[in-house]
Amino acid sequence: MRHQTAEDDLRDSLSMYEDLVATMPVGVFRFTMRATGEWQFDFVNSRFCALTGLNRDDVLNDHENAFLIIPPDDFPAFISL
């Protein structure tokens, strides 16, 4: 029997989490601020891309691409979240 280390447990847990999020029927994303003060998407799942019609690489490379689909009248409310 193989002894499971804490690192193995963490790797297994992360794998299960990634599988769960990747297959969820809702859009999932992680949006953070860098140390420089710039905003970025760290992660978007396939469903997020399907719902928004956006390409994953375009969103991850420039968060403004995702903001372009928000109607101008809704943008102030979105930013205030």
BELSULBEL-V482415 format. One line per field, one symbol per residue. ss: DSSP state (A for helix, B for strand, O for the rest). psi: psi as a letter, one per 40 degrees, with the letter a starting at -180 (. if undefined). burial: b if it has 24 or more other ideal C-beta (glycine too) atoms within 12 Angstrom, else e. A space follows every 10 residues. Layout:
ss=???
psi=???
burial=???
//
This chain:
ss=OOOOOAAAAA AAAAAAAAAA AAOOOOOOBB BBBOOOOOBB BBBBOAAAAA AAOOOAAAAA AOOAAAAOOO OAAAAAAAAO O
psi=hhhhiddddd dddddddddd ddeieihhih hihideeiii hdhhiddddd deeihddddd dhddddddeh hddeddddde .
burial=eeeeeeeeee eeeeeeeeee eeeeeebbbe eeeeeeeeee beebbeebbe ebebebeebe eebeebeeee eeeeeeeeee e
//
